[in-house]
Amino acid sequence: MSKLERLIQQYCPDGVEYVPLSSIGTIKRGNGLQKKDFVKAGIGCIHYGQIYTKFGLFTNKTLTYVDKELADHLLHIEKGDLVIACTSENVEDVCKAVAWLGDDSIVTGGHSCVLHHNQNPKYIAYFFQTESFQRQKRKYAYGTKVIDIKPDSIGKIEIPLPPLPVQEEIVRILDAFTELQAELQAELQAELQKRLQQYNYYRDNLLTNFTPEQAPKEYTLGEVTVDIYSGATPSKEKREYWVNGTIPWMSSGEVNLGQVYEVEGRITQLGYDKCSTKMVPEGSVVIALAGQGKTRGTVAILRTSVCTNQSLAALVPQKEIVSGEYLYYYLKTQYAKLREVSAGDGTRGGLNLKMLKAYKVVI
């Protein structure tokens, strides 16, 4: 018999009672506190947005501070309290909670509420992650663009409440698993980084470092492709171009998939006929002419036939000279050079079909 089983037998042999959260303490909603109120030093504070973007299940340090004068007018958080996000952009993040384990009193503001209770704070925080809690909270969350939940509604959510010794043993077990999980994730991340470095090293060597005996030949992309062309986007204002569409249409962001088996967009035959987009055959390579962030210069290979928007160039290989697979992997090694070639037109980039047709590749 495990220690937990012995404790349950000792303290709650007849089972564990489910009670509403309102019965174990008080739940109050904050007010005020904007990001512009943050100062370099002062009273620690937790902004509601930080709860689901910056914190785990518990913390003893804050990331931000406010001055004492403002803190005196905000909702205070004491050691052991749970700070709960009452507002979010989605149902998953609303009601995300962080237990405050620090010794100092801190504050929070609007869109947050504080559960002040006399139970084990880690036990409560872990319960907030369970499917039981998530299922119950969905009944009370409301809104469309912004999801909200009222403190009174949170108070109606029921929690299994064993005696404190049982709570402490459950927390000890979950802490051990959490630590093990963190170690495993770190090991997996390190191994993934190692494998990625190996992949990049061998890819670049295989595709660029040829011996004189292998006598590679330099071509332009225009010489090794049947055609290089860009697509187009049917008017988004014409519902008949999009509603119930069956023709797969690829957006520039989907080039980041690398190997494209499926795309999200669909246009109708009328939409296809009314714009200059073209079907790109399976096995072709597509490259982003433009796009925000790191998209420009990114390459993908099509595992299905699609049409594309105007920010993508389609490269249809001459199969007697080069395979689409080789062209895809080779151009992936050229990402930095392609970015450099197109660096003249600001952040959205400046690759065009003329540049691509003249771009030299080693076959």
HUQUI-V846193 format. One record per pair of residues at least 12 apart in sequence whose ideal C-beta (glycine too) atoms are under 10 Angstrom apart, sorted by sequence separation. I is the first residue (numbers start at 1). GAP is how many residues later the second one is. If there is no record, write none. Layout:
i->I gap->GAP
i->I gap->GAP
This chain:
i->33 gap->12
i->35 gap->12
i->50 gap->12
i->84 gap->12
i->85 gap->12
i->137 gap->12
i->140 gap->12
i->141 gap->12
i->248 gap->12
i->250 gap->12
i->251 gap->12
i->286 gap->12
i->287 gap->12
i->288 gap->12
i->300 gap->12
i->302 gap->12
i->315 gap->12
i->339 gap->12
i->33 gap->13
i->34 gap->13
i->46 gap->13
i->50 gap->13
i->83 gap->13
i->84 gap->13
i->85 gap->13
i->115 gap->13
i->140 gap->13
i->234 gap->13
i->250 gap->13
i->251 gap->13
i->286 gap->13
i->287 gap->13
i->315 gap->13
i->338 gap->13
i->342 gap->13
i->33 gap->14
i->35 gap->14
i->50 gap->14
i->83 gap->14
i->84 gap->14
i->98 gap->14
i->100 gap->14
i->139 gap->14
i->140 gap->14
i->248 gap->14
i->249 gap->14
i->250 gap->14
i->251 gap->14
i->285 gap->14
i->286 gap->14
i->298 gap->14
i->301 gap->14
i->302 gap->14
i->341 gap->14
i->342 gap->14
i->30 gap->15
i->33 gap->15
i->35 gap->15
i->47 gap->15
i->62 gap->15
i->82 gap->15
i->83 gap->15
i->97 gap->15
i->140 gap->15
i->234 gap->15
i->248 gap->15
i->249 gap->15
i->250 gap->15
i->285 gap->15
i->286 gap->15
i->296 gap->15
i->341 gap->15
i->30 gap->16
i->44 gap->16
i->46 gap->16
i->47 gap->16
i->81 gap->16
i->82 gap->16
i->83 gap->16
i->97 gap->16
i->99 gap->16
i->137 gap->16
i->140 gap->16
i->233 gap->16
i->248 gap->16
i->249 gap->16
i->284 gap->16
i->285 gap->16
i->286 gap->16
i->295 gap->16
i->299 gap->16
i->315 gap->16
i->30 gap->17
i->44 gap->17
i->45 gap->17
i->46 gap->17
i->47 gap->17
i->81 gap->17
i->82 gap->17
i->83 gap->17
i->94 gap->17
i->97 gap->17
i->136 gap->17
i->137 gap->17
i->139 gap->17
i->140 gap->17
i->232 gap->17
i->248 gap->17
i->249 gap->17
i->284 gap->17
i->285 gap->17
i->295 gap->17
i->338 gap->17
i->341 gap->17
i->30 gap->18
i->44 gap->18
i->45 gap->18
i->46 gap->18
i->81 gap->18
i->82 gap->18
i->95 gap->18
i->97 gap->18
i->136 gap->18
i->139 gap->18
i->231 gap->18
i->233 gap->18
i->247 gap->18
i->248 gap->18
i->249 gap->18
i->283 gap->18
i->284 gap->18
i->338 gap->18
i->341 gap->18
i->43 gap->19
i->44 gap->19
i->45 gap->19
i->47 gap->19
i->60 gap->19
i->80 gap->19
i->81 gap->19
i->137 gap->19
i->231 gap->19
i->233 gap->19
i->247 gap->19
i->248 gap->19
i->249 gap->19
i->282 gap->19
i->283 gap->19
i->44 gap->20
i->45 gap->20
i->79 gap->20
i->80 gap->20
i->81 gap->20
i->101 gap->20
i->136 gap->20
i->137 gap->20
i->231 gap->20
i->245 gap->20
i->246 gap->20
i->247 gap->20
i->260 gap->20
i->282 gap->20
i->283 gap->20
i->286 gap->20
i->289 gap->20
i->290 gap->20
i->291 gap->20
i->44 gap->21
i->45 gap->21
i->77 gap->21
i->79 gap->21
i->80 gap->21
i->99 gap->21
i->100 gap->21
i->101 gap->21
i->133 gap->21
i->136 gap->21
i->231 gap->21
i->245 gap->21
i->246 gap->21
i->247 gap->21
i->281 gap->21
i->282 gap->21
i->283 gap->21
i->284 gap->21
i->289 gap->21
i->290 gap->21
i->291 gap->21
i->338 gap->21
i->42 gap->22
i->43 gap->22
i->44 gap->22
i->58 gap->22
i->77 gap->22
i->78 gap->22
i->79 gap->22
i->80 gap->22
i->99 gap->22
i->135 gap->22
i->136 gap->22
i->244 gap->22
i->245 gap->22
i->246 gap->22
i->247 gap->22
i->249 gap->22
i->260 gap->22
i->280 gap->22
i->282 gap->22
i->283 gap->22
i->284 gap->22
i->286 gap->22
i->289 gap->22
i->290 gap->22
i->302 gap->22
i->337 gap->22
i->42 gap->23
i->43 gap->23
i->77 gap->23
i->79 gap->23
i->83 gap->23
i->85 gap->23
i->87 gap->23
i->88 gap->23
i->98 gap->23
i->99 gap->23
i->136 gap->23
i->242 gap->23
i->243 gap->23
i->245 gap->23
i->246 gap->23
i->249 gap->23
i->281 gap->23
i->282 gap->23
i->288 gap->23
i->289 gap->23
i->301 gap->23
i->337 gap->23
i->40 gap->24
i->41 gap->24
i->42 gap->24
i->43 gap->24
i->58 gap->24
i->59 gap->24
i->78 gap->24
i->79 gap->24
i->81 gap->24
i->83 gap->24
i->84 gap->24
i->86 gap->24
i->87 gap->24
i->97 gap->24
i->99 gap->24
i->101 gap->24
i->133 gap->24
i->242 gap->24
i->243 gap->24
i->244 gap->24
i->245 gap->24
i->247 gap->24
i->260 gap->24
i->280 gap->24
i->281 gap->24
i->282 gap->24
i->284 gap->24
i->288 gap->24
i->289 gap->24
i->301 gap->24
i->38 gap->25
i->39 gap->25
i->40 gap->25
i->42 gap->25
i->43 gap->25
i->45 gap->25
i->57 gap->25
i->77 gap->25
i->78 gap->25
i->79 gap->25
i->81 gap->25
i->83 gap->25
i->86 gap->25
i->87 gap->25
i->99 gap->25
i->100 gap->25
i->132 gap->25
i->133 gap->25
i->242 gap->25
i->243 gap->25
i->245 gap->25
i->247 gap->25
i->280 gap->25
i->281 gap->25
i->287 gap->25
i->288 gap->25
i->331 gap->25
i->334 gap->25
i->38 gap->26
i->39 gap->26
i->41 gap->26
i->42 gap->26
i->43 gap->26
i->45 gap->26
i->78 gap->26
i->79 gap->26
i->85 gap->26
i->86 gap->26
i->87 gap->26
i->99 gap->26
i->128 gap->26
i->132 gap->26
i->133 gap->26
i->241 gap->26
i->242 gap->26
i->245 gap->26
i->246 gap->26
i->249 gap->26
i->260 gap->26
i->279 gap->26
i->280 gap->26
i->286 gap->26
i->287 gap->26
i->301 gap->26
i->302 gap->26
i->334 gap->26
i->37 gap->27
i->38 gap->27
i->39 gap->27
i->42 gap->27
i->43 gap->27
i->44 gap->27
i->77 gap->27
i->78 gap->27
i->79 gap->27
i->81 gap->27
i->84 gap->27
i->85 gap->27
i->86 gap->27
i->97 gap->27
i->98 gap->27
i->99 gap->27
i->132 gap->27
i->241 gap->27
i->245 gap->27
i->250 gap->27
i->279 gap->27
i->280 gap->27
i->286 gap->27
i->287 gap->27
i->301 gap->27
i->334 gap->27
i->37 gap->28
i->38 gap->28
i->39 gap->28
i->42 gap->28
i->43 gap->28
i->55 gap->28
i->77 gap->28
i->78 gap->28
i->84 gap->28
i->85 gap->28
i->97 gap->28
i->132 gap->28
i->240 gap->28
i->241 gap->28
i->242 gap->28
i->243 gap->28
i->249 gap->28
i->279 gap->28
i->280 gap->28
i->285 gap->28
i->286 gap->28
i->287 gap->28
i->299 gap->28
i->300 gap->28
i->301 gap->28
i->331 gap->28
i->333 gap->28
i->35 gap->29
i->37 gap->29
i->38 gap->29
i->39 gap->29
i->42 gap->29
i->43 gap->29
i->45 gap->29
i->76 gap->29
i->77 gap->29
i->83 gap->29
i->84 gap->29
i->97 gap->29
i->99 gap->29
i->128 gap->29
i->130 gap->29
i->239 gap->29
i->241 gap->29
i->242 gap->29
i->277 gap->29
i->278 gap->29
i->279 gap->29
i->285 gap->29
i->286 gap->29
i->299 gap->29
i->333 gap->29
i->37 gap->30
i->55 gap->30
i->76 gap->30
i->77 gap->30
i->83 gap->30
i->84 gap->30
i->97 gap->30
i->98 gap->30
i->127 gap->30
i->130 gap->30
i->238 gap->30
i->240 gap->30
i->241 gap->30
i->247 gap->30
i->250 gap->30
i->277 gap->30
i->278 gap->30
i->284 gap->30
i->285 gap->30
i->299 gap->30
i->301 gap->30
i->331 gap->30
i->33 gap->31
i->39 gap->31
i->43 gap->31
i->46 gap->31
i->51 gap->31
i->75 gap->31
i->76 gap->31
i->77 gap->31
i->82 gap->31
i->83 gap->31
i->84 gap->31
i->97 gap->31
i->128 gap->31
i->234 gap->31
i->240 gap->31
i->241 gap->31
i->248 gap->31
i->255 gap->31
i->277 gap->31
i->284 gap->31
i->285 gap->31
i->299 gap->31
i->300 gap->31
i->301 gap->31
i->330 gap->31
i->34 gap->32
i->45 gap->32
i->51 gap->32
i->53 gap->32
i->74 gap->32
i->75 gap->32
i->76 gap->32
i->82 gap->32
i->83 gap->32
i->96 gap->32
i->97 gap->32
i->127 gap->32
i->233 gap->32
i->238 gap->32
i->239 gap->32
i->241 gap->32
i->247 gap->32
i->248 gap->32
i->254 gap->32
i->255 gap->32
i->256 gap->32
i->275 gap->32
i->277 gap->32
i->280 gap->32
i->284 gap->32
i->285 gap->32
i->299 gap->32
i->300 gap->32
i->330 gap->32
i->33 gap->33
i->37 gap->33
i->43 gap->33
i->44 gap->33
i->50 gap->33
i->51 gap->33
i->52 gap->33
i->74 gap->33
i->75 gap->33
i->81 gap->33
i->82 gap->33
i->95 gap->33
i->96 gap->33
i->127 gap->33
i->234 gap->33
i->238 gap->33
i->241 gap->33
i->255 gap->33
i->277 gap->33
i->280 gap->33
i->281 gap->33
i->283 gap->33
i->284 gap->33
i->298 gap->33
i->299 gap->33
i->330 gap->33
i->32 gap->34
i->37 gap->34
i->51 gap->34
i->71 gap->34
i->73 gap->34
i->74 gap->34
i->75 gap->34
i->81 gap->34
i->82 gap->34
i->127 gap->34
i->233 gap->34
i->234 gap->34
i->240 gap->34
i->241 gap->34
i->252 gap->34
i->254 gap->34
i->255 gap->34
i->275 gap->34
i->276 gap->34
i->280 gap->34
i->283 gap->34
i->297 gap->34
i->298 gap->34
i->299 gap->34
i->327 gap->34
i->48 gap->35
i->50 gap->35
i->51 gap->35
i->71 gap->35
i->72 gap->35
i->74 gap->35
i->75 gap->35
i->77 gap->35
i->80 gap->35
i->81 gap->35
i->82 gap->35
i->111 gap->35
i->124 gap->35
i->236 gap->35
i->253 gap->35
i->256 gap->35
i->272 gap->35
i->275 gap->35
i->277 gap->35
i->279 gap->35
i->280 gap->35
i->281 gap->35
i->297 gap->35
i->299 gap->35
i->326 gap->35
i->47 gap->36
i->48 gap->36
i->49 gap->36
i->52 gap->36
i->71 gap->36
i->73 gap->36
i->74 gap->36
i->78 gap->36
i->80 gap->36
i->81 gap->36
i->97 gap->36
i->113 gap->36
i->115 gap->36
i->123 gap->36
i->234 gap->36
i->235 gap->36
i->238 gap->36
i->250 gap->36
i->252 gap->36
i->255 gap->36
i->271 gap->36
i->278 gap->36
i->280 gap->36
i->281 gap->36
i->283 gap->36
i->299 gap->36
i->327 gap->36
i->33 gap->37
i->37 gap->37
i->46 gap->37
i->48 gap->37
i->51 gap->37
i->52 gap->37
i->70 gap->37
i->75 gap->37
i->77 gap->37
i->80 gap->37
i->82 gap->37
i->111 gap->37
i->113 gap->37
i->114 gap->37
i->123 gap->37
i->124 gap->37
i->234 gap->37
i->238 gap->37
i->252 gap->37
i->256 gap->37
i->277 gap->37
i->285 gap->37
i->297 gap->37
i->298 gap->37
i->311 gap->37
i->326 gap->37
i->32 gap->38
i->33 gap->38
i->47 gap->38
i->48 gap->38
i->49 gap->38
i->52 gap->38
i->62 gap->38
i->74 gap->38
i->75 gap->38
i->76 gap->38
i->77 gap->38
i->78 gap->38
i->80 gap->38
i->95 gap->38
i->113 gap->38
i->123 gap->38
i->233 gap->38
i->234 gap->38
i->252 gap->38
i->253 gap->38
i->256 gap->38
i->278 gap->38
i->297 gap->38
i->311 gap->38
i->313 gap->38
i->46 gap->39
i->48 gap->39
i->49 gap->39
i->57 gap->39
i->58 gap->39
i->59 gap->39
i->60 gap->39
i->61 gap->39
i->68 gap->39
i->70 gap->39
i->75 gap->39
i->77 gap->39
i->80 gap->39
i->82 gap->39
i->95 gap->39
i->112 gap->39
i->113 gap->39
i->115 gap->39
i->123 gap->39
i->232 gap->39
i->234 gap->39
i->235 gap->39
i->252 gap->39
i->253 gap->39
i->256 gap->39
i->263 gap->39
i->285 gap->39
i->296 gap->39
i->297 gap->39
i->299 gap->39
i->313 gap->39
i->314 gap->39
i->322 gap->39
i->33 gap->40
i->48 gap->40
i->49 gap->40
i->52 gap->40
i->53 gap->40
i->57 gap->40
i->58 gap->40
i->59 gap->40
i->60 gap->40
i->61 gap->40
i->62 gap->40
i->66 gap->40
i->76 gap->40
i->80 gap->40
i->81 gap->40
i->115 gap->40
i->119 gap->40
i->127 gap->40
i->232 gap->40
i->234 gap->40
i->235 gap->40
i->251 gap->40
i->252 gap->40
i->253 gap->40
i->255 gap->40
i->258 gap->40
i->260 gap->40
i->267 gap->40
i->283 gap->40
i->284 gap->40
i->285 gap->40
i->287 gap->40
i->297 gap->40
i->298 gap->40
i->311 gap->40
i->313 gap->40
i->323 gap->40
i->32 gap->41
i->33 gap->41
i->52 gap->41
i->55 gap->41
i->57 gap->41
i->58 gap->41
i->59 gap->41
i->60 gap->41
i->61 gap->41
i->65 gap->41
i->66 gap->41
i->80 gap->41
i->95 gap->41
i->113 gap->41
i->123 gap->41
i->126 gap->41
i->234 gap->41
i->254 gap->41
i->255 gap->41
i->257 gap->41
i->258 gap->41
i->259 gap->41
i->260 gap->41
i->261 gap->41
i->262 gap->41
i->263 gap->41
i->265 gap->41
i->283 gap->41
i->285 gap->41
i->287 gap->41
i->294 gap->41
i->297 gap->41
i->298 gap->41
i->315 gap->41
i->322 gap->41
i->31 gap->42
i->32 gap->42
i->33 gap->42
i->51 gap->42
i->52 gap->42
i->55 gap->42
i->56 gap->42
i->57 gap->42
i->58 gap->42
i->59 gap->42
i->60 gap->42
i->62 gap->42
i->64 gap->42
i->65 gap->42
i->79 gap->42
i->80 gap->42
i->82 gap->42
i->92 gap->42
i->95 gap->42
i->113 gap->42
i->119 gap->42
i->120 gap->42
i->232 gap->42
i->233 gap->42
i->234 gap->42
i->253 gap->42
i->255 gap->42
i->256 gap->42
i->258 gap->42
i->259 gap->42
i->260 gap->42
i->261 gap->42
i->262 gap->42
i->265 gap->42
i->282 gap->42
i->283 gap->42
i->285 gap->42
i->286 gap->42
i->296 gap->42
i->297 gap->42
i->313 gap->42
i->315 gap->42
i->321 gap->42
i->31 gap->43
i->32 gap->43
i->52 gap->43
i->53 gap->43
i->55 gap->43
i->56 gap->43
i->58 gap->43
i->59 gap->43
i->60 gap->43
i->61 gap->43
i->66 gap->43
i->81 gap->43
i->82 gap->43
i->91 gap->43
i->94 gap->43
i->95 gap->43
i->119 gap->43
i->123 gap->43
i->124 gap->43
i->127 gap->43
i->232 gap->43
i->233 gap->43
i->234 gap->43
i->252 gap->43
i->255 gap->43
i->257 gap->43
i->258 gap->43
i->259 gap->43
i->260 gap->43
i->261 gap->43
i->263 gap->43
i->265 gap->43
i->281 gap->43
i->284 gap->43
i->285 gap->43
i->296 gap->43
i->297 gap->43
i->313 gap->43
i->30 gap->44
i->31 gap->44
i->49 gap->44
i->51 gap->44
i->52 gap->44
i->54 gap->44
i->55 gap->44
i->58 gap->44
i->60 gap->44
i->62 gap->44
i->80 gap->44
i->84 gap->44
i->94 gap->44
i->119 gap->44
i->120 gap->44
i->123 gap->44
i->126 gap->44
i->231 gap->44
i->232 gap->44
i->233 gap->44
i->252 gap->44
i->255 gap->44
i->256 gap->44
i->257 gap->44
i->259 gap->44
i->260 gap->44
i->262 gap->44
i->263 gap->44
i->265 gap->44
i->283 gap->44
i->284 gap->44
i->285 gap->44
i->287 gap->44
i->297 gap->44
i->313 gap->44
i->30 gap->45
i->48 gap->45
i->51 gap->45
i->52 gap->45
i->55 gap->45
i->61 gap->45
i->62 gap->45
i->95 gap->45
i->119 gap->45
i->120 gap->45
i->122 gap->45
i->123 gap->45
i->126 gap->45
i->129 gap->45
i->231 gap->45
i->232 gap->45
i->253 gap->45
i->255 gap->45
i->263 gap->45
i->283 gap->45
i->285 gap->45
i->294 gap->45
i->297 gap->45
i->29 gap->46
i->30 gap->46
i->48 gap->46
i->51 gap->46
i->52 gap->46
i->62 gap->46
i->82 gap->46
i->91 gap->46
i->92 gap->46
i->94 gap->46
i->95 gap->46
i->118 gap->46
i->120 gap->46
i->121 gap->46
i->122 gap->46
i->123 gap->46
i->125 gap->46
i->230 gap->46
i->231 gap->46
i->232 gap->46
i->252 gap->46
i->254 gap->46
i->257 gap->46
i->260 gap->46
i->285 gap->46
i->296 gap->46
i->297 gap->46
i->28 gap->47
i->30 gap->47
i->51 gap->47
i->91 gap->47
i->94 gap->47
i->120 gap->47
i->123 gap->47
i->124 gap->47
i->126 gap->47
i->229 gap->47
i->230 gap->47
i->231 gap->47
i->285 gap->47
i->287 gap->47
i->296 gap->47
i->28 gap->48
i->48 gap->48
i->50 gap->48
i->94 gap->48
i->119 gap->48
i->120 gap->48
i->122 gap->48
i->123 gap->48
i->126 gap->48
i->229 gap->48
i->230 gap->48
i->231 gap->48
i->287 gap->48
i->94 gap->49
i->122 gap->49
i->125 gap->49
i->126 gap->49
i->229 gap->49
i->231 gap->49
i->296 gap->49
i->91 gap->50
i->120 gap->50
i->121 gap->50
i->122 gap->50
i->250 gap->50
i->288 gap->50
i->90 gap->51
i->91 gap->51
i->120 gap->51
i->123 gap->51
i->227 gap->51
i->229 gap->51
i->287 gap->51
i->296 gap->51
i->46 gap->52
i->91 gap->52
i->94 gap->52
i->95 gap->52
i->122 gap->52
i->126 gap->52
i->250 gap->52
i->254 gap->52
i->290 gap->52
i->296 gap->52
i->297 gap->52
i->28 gap->53
i->30 gap->53
i->88 gap->53
i->94 gap->53
i->122 gap->53
i->227 gap->53
i->255 gap->53
i->289 gap->53
i->295 gap->53
i->296 gap->53
i->46 gap->54
i->89 gap->54
i->93 gap->54
i->94 gap->54
i->95 gap->54
i->248 gap->54
i->250 gap->54
i->254 gap->54
i->288 gap->54
i->293 gap->54
i->295 gap->54
i->296 gap->54
i->297 gap->54
i->25 gap->55
i->26 gap->55
i->27 gap->55
i->29 gap->55
i->86 gap->55
i->88 gap->55
i->92 gap->55
i->94 gap->55
i->226 gap->55
i->231 gap->55
i->254 gap->55
i->290 gap->55
i->292 gap->55
i->293 gap->55
i->296 gap->55
i->25 gap->56
i->30 gap->56
i->44 gap->56
i->87 gap->56
i->89 gap->56
i->90 gap->56
i->91 gap->56
i->122 gap->56
i->228 gap->56
i->230 gap->56
i->248 gap->56
i->250 gap->56
i->252 gap->56
i->253 gap->56
i->255 gap->56
i->290 gap->56
i->291 gap->56
i->292 gap->56
i->25 gap->57
i->27 gap->57
i->29 gap->57
i->51 gap->57
i->89 gap->57
i->90 gap->57
i->97 gap->57
i->227 gap->57
i->228 gap->57
i->230 gap->57
i->248 gap->57
i->249 gap->57
i->250 gap->57
i->251 gap->57
i->252 gap->57
i->255 gap->57
i->290 gap->57
i->291 gap->57
i->292 gap->57
i->44 gap->58
i->50 gap->58
i->88 gap->58
i->89 gap->58
i->91 gap->58
i->95 gap->58
i->226 gap->58
i->247 gap->58
i->248 gap->58
i->249 gap->58
i->250 gap->58
i->251 gap->58
i->252 gap->58
i->253 gap->58
i->254 gap->58
i->290 gap->58
i->291 gap->58
i->27 gap->59
i->87 gap->59
i->88 gap->59
i->95 gap->59
i->225 gap->59
i->228 gap->59
i->230 gap->59
i->247 gap->59
i->248 gap->59
i->249 gap->59
i->250 gap->59
i->252 gap->59
i->253 gap->59
i->289 gap->59
i->290 gap->59
i->44 gap->60
i->46 gap->60
i->48 gap->60
i->51 gap->60
i->87 gap->60
i->88 gap->60
i->225 gap->60
i->247 gap->60
i->248 gap->60
i->249 gap->60
i->251 gap->60
i->252 gap->60
i->289 gap->60
i->290 gap->60
i->291 gap->60
i->21 gap->61
i->43 gap->61
i->44 gap->61
i->45 gap->61
i->46 gap->61
i->47 gap->61
i->48 gap->61
i->51 gap->61
i->86 gap->61
i->87 gap->61
i->88 gap->61
i->250 gap->61
i->251 gap->61
i->288 gap->61
i->289 gap->61
i->290 gap->61
i->43 gap->62
i->44 gap->62
i->45 gap->62
i->46 gap->62
i->47 gap->62
i->48 gap->62
i->49 gap->62
i->50 gap->62
i->85 gap->62
i->86 gap->62
i->87 gap->62
i->95 gap->62
i->250 gap->62
i->289 gap->62
i->290 gap->62
i->21 gap->63
i->43 gap->63
i->44 gap->63
i->45 gap->63
i->46 gap->63
i->47 gap->63
i->48 gap->63
i->49 gap->63
i->58 gap->63
i->86 gap->63
i->288 gap->63
i->289 gap->63
i->43 gap->64
i->44 gap->64
i->45 gap->64
i->47 gap->64
i->48 gap->64
i->57 gap->64
i->58 gap->64
i->85 gap->64
i->86 gap->64
i->221 gap->64
i->250 gap->64
i->287 gap->64
i->289 gap->64
i->42 gap->65
i->47 gap->65
i->48 gap->65
i->57 gap->65
i->84 gap->65
i->86 gap->65
i->46 gap->66
i->58 gap->66
i->221 gap->66
i->289 gap->66
i->45 gap->67
i->57 gap->67
i->58 gap->67
i->84 gap->67
i->86 gap->67
i->289 gap->67
i->46 gap->68
i->57 gap->68
i->58 gap->68
i->86 gap->68
i->56 gap->69
i->57 gap->69
i->259 gap->69
i->287 gap->69
i->84 gap->70
i->258 gap->70
i->57 gap->71
i->37 gap->72
i->57 gap->72
i->82 gap->72
i->287 gap->72
i->234 gap->73
i->33 gap->74
i->233 gap->74
i->258 gap->74
i->32 gap->75
i->33 gap->75
i->34 gap->75
i->231 gap->75
i->232 gap->75
i->233 gap->75
i->234 gap->75
i->32 gap->76
i->33 gap->76
i->34 gap->76
i->231 gap->76
i->232 gap->76
i->233 gap->76
i->30 gap->77
i->31 gap->77
i->32 gap->77
i->33 gap->77
i->231 gap->77
i->232 gap->77
i->233 gap->77
i->30 gap->78
i->31 gap->78
i->32 gap->78
i->33 gap->78
i->230 gap->78
i->231 gap->78
i->232 gap->78
i->233 gap->78
i->29 gap->79
i->30 gap->79
i->31 gap->79
i->33 gap->79
i->229 gap->79
i->230 gap->79
i->231 gap->79
i->28 gap->80
i->29 gap->80
i->30 gap->80
i->31 gap->80
i->230 gap->80
i->231 gap->80
i->29 gap->81
i->30 gap->81
i->31 gap->81
i->230 gap->81
i->231 gap->81
i->29 gap->82
i->30 gap->82
i->230 gap->82
i->231 gap->82
i->29 gap->83
i->30 gap->83
i->229 gap->83
i->230 gap->83
i->231 gap->83
i->28 gap->84
i->29 gap->84
i->30 gap->84
i->229 gap->84
i->230 gap->84
i->28 gap->85
i->29 gap->85
i->228 gap->85
i->229 gap->85
i->27 gap->86
i->28 gap->86
i->228 gap->86
i->229 gap->86
i->26 gap->87
i->27 gap->87
i->28 gap->87
i->227 gap->87
i->228 gap->87
i->229 gap->87
i->26 gap->88
i->27 gap->88
i->28 gap->88
i->227 gap->88
i->228 gap->88
i->25 gap->89
i->26 gap->89
i->27 gap->89
i->225 gap->89
i->226 gap->89
i->227 gap->89
i->25 gap->90
i->26 gap->90
i->27 gap->90
i->225 gap->90
i->226 gap->90
i->227 gap->90
i->24 gap->91
i->25 gap->91
i->26 gap->91
i->224 gap->91
i->225 gap->91
i->226 gap->91
i->227 gap->91
i->24 gap->92
i->25 gap->92
i->221 gap->92
i->225 gap->92
i->226 gap->92
i->22 gap->93
i->24 gap->93
i->25 gap->93
i->222 gap->93
i->224 gap->93
i->225 gap->93
i->226 gap->93
i->21 gap->94
i->23 gap->94
i->24 gap->94
i->25 gap->94
i->221 gap->94
i->224 gap->94
i->24 gap->95
i->223 gap->95
i->224 gap->95
i->226 gap->95
i->21 gap->96
i->221 gap->96
i->224 gap->96
i->225 gap->96
i->224 gap->97
i->225 gap->97
i->21 gap->98
i->223 gap->98
i->224 gap->98
i->25 gap->99
i->219 gap->99
i->223 gap->99
i->225 gap->99
i->24 gap->100
i->221 gap->101
i->219 gap->102
i->224 gap->102
i->225 gap->102
i->21 gap->103
i->219 gap->103
i->224 gap->103
i->217 gap->104
i->21 gap->106
i->221 gap->106
i->21 gap->107
i->221 gap->110
i->21 gap->112
i->18 gap->114
i->21 gap->115
i->57 gap->117
i->58 gap->117
i->57 gap->118
i->207 gap->119
i->29 gap->121
i->30 gap->121
i->57 gap->121
i->29 gap->122
i->56 gap->122
i->207 gap->122
i->208 gap->122
i->230 gap->122
i->27 gap->123
i->28 gap->123
i->29 gap->123
i->206 gap->123
i->207 gap->123
i->230 gap->123
i->27 gap->124
i->206 gap->124
i->207 gap->124
i->229 gap->124
i->26 gap->125
i->27 gap->125
i->29 gap->125
i->204 gap->125
i->207 gap->125
i->208 gap->125
i->228 gap->125
i->27 gap->126
i->56 gap->126
i->203 gap->126
i->207 gap->126
i->208 gap->126
i->228 gap->126
i->230 gap->126
i->27 gap->127
i->203 gap->127
i->206 gap->127
i->207 gap->127
i->27 gap->128
i->204 gap->128
i->205 gap->128
i->228 gap->128
i->22 gap->129
i->26 gap->129
i->203 gap->129
i->204 gap->129
i->228 gap->129
i->21 gap->130
i->22 gap->130
i->25 gap->130
i->203 gap->130
i->227 gap->130
i->24 gap->131
i->222 gap->131
i->225 gap->131
i->228 gap->131
i->22 gap->132
i->23 gap->132
i->200 gap->132
i->221 gap->132
i->222 gap->132
i->225 gap->132
i->21 gap->133
i->22 gap->133
i->200 gap->133
i->20 gap->134
i->21 gap->134
i->22 gap->134
i->221 gap->134
i->222 gap->134
i->223 gap->134
i->20 gap->135
i->21 gap->135
i->22 gap->135
i->23 gap->135
i->24 gap->135
i->221 gap->135
i->222 gap->135
i->223 gap->135
i->20 gap->136
i->21 gap->136
i->23 gap->136
i->220 gap->136
i->221 gap->136
i->222 gap->136
i->20 gap->137
i->21 gap->137
i->24 gap->137
i->220 gap->137
i->221 gap->137
i->222 gap->137
i->223 gap->137
i->224 gap->137
i->20 gap->138
i->21 gap->138
i->23 gap->138
i->220 gap->138
i->221 gap->138
i->223 gap->138
i->19 gap->139
i->20 gap->139
i->220 gap->139
i->221 gap->139
i->224 gap->139
i->18 gap->140
i->19 gap->140
i->21 gap->140
i->219 gap->140
i->220 gap->140
i->221 gap->140
i->223 gap->140
i->17 gap->141
i->18 gap->141
i->19 gap->141
i->20 gap->141
i->219 gap->141
i->220 gap->141
i->17 gap->142
i->18 gap->142
i->19 gap->142
i->218 gap->142
i->219 gap->142
i->16 gap->143
i->17 gap->143
i->18 gap->143
i->218 gap->143
i->219 gap->143
i->16 gap->144
i->17 gap->144
i->217 gap->144
i->218 gap->144
i->219 gap->144
i->15 gap->145
i->16 gap->145
i->17 gap->145
i->216 gap->145
i->217 gap->145
i->218 gap->145
i->16 gap->146
i->216 gap->146
i->217 gap->146
i->15 gap->147
i->16 gap->147
i->216 gap->147
i->12 gap->148
i->12 gap->149
i->12 gap->150
i->16 gap->150
i->11 gap->151
i->12 gap->151
i->11 gap->152
i->210 gap->152
i->10 gap->153
i->11 gap->153
i->12 gap->153
i->8 gap->154
i->11 gap->154
i->12 gap->154
i->207 gap->154
i->208 gap->154
i->7 gap->155
i->8 gap->155
i->10 gap->155
i->11 gap->155
i->207 gap->155
i->7 gap->156
i->10 gap->156
i->11 gap->156
i->8 gap->157
i->4 gap->158
i->7 gap->158
i->8 gap->158
i->7 gap->159
i->7 gap->160
i->7 gap->161
i->8 gap->161
i->3 gap->162
i->4 gap->162
i->7 gap->162
i->8 gap->162
i->6 gap->163
i->7 gap->163
i->5 gap->164
i->4 gap->165
i->3 gap->166
i->4 gap->166
i->2 gap->167
i->4 gap->168
i->3 gap->169
i->4 gap->169
i->3 gap->170
i->2 gap->171
